[in-house]
Amino acid sequence: MDVRDELIEHVPRLRRYARALLNNRDLADDLVQDTMERALSRTAMFEAGTDLRAWLFTVMHNVFVNQMRKASARAAHVSVDDDGIDEREFAVPAPQFHSLDVRDLDYALQRLTDEQREVVLLVGLEEMSYAEVAIALDIPIGTVMSRLSRGRERLRALTAGTQPNAKLKVVR
């Protein structure tokens, strides 16, 4: 089977990860399309015998980071932790058929940093090993473990309601 044919098998996983990462179906589908376009144009860079899934997630991560850099250069930055802004301006209503637990988890995931959310989703949702995540994100395995630990702790605190408005870092 050709690498191009195998790419199609991974689209559902890429879509699931992108939707969880971005919390927006249209943007997630665009990210998957951009990822597939880049992967198809660079199939020669894929090393036969290595993990195609990990390679695709690396491609997606790179596309995502590039898109975020471009967006941050164009957009005005507004802190969602700013007390002067009503949080309801940032809220995205969940469809009514979703349970409250799913909505709460989604809200908590969106409160994580991009780096923590990527690692939590790749390990928890995509069931990738720490080593696979390290390769996909091009970071040391210790960084994966640290981000996962901090992300999980933050999720626990947010879903338990012990830190509803806590900031990610305390500035002294």
Summary of the structure (lengths in Angstrom):
residues: 172
radius of gyration: 17.2
end to end distance: 57.0
largest distance: 57.0
contacts: 427
relative contact order: 0.11
helix: 67%
strand: 0%
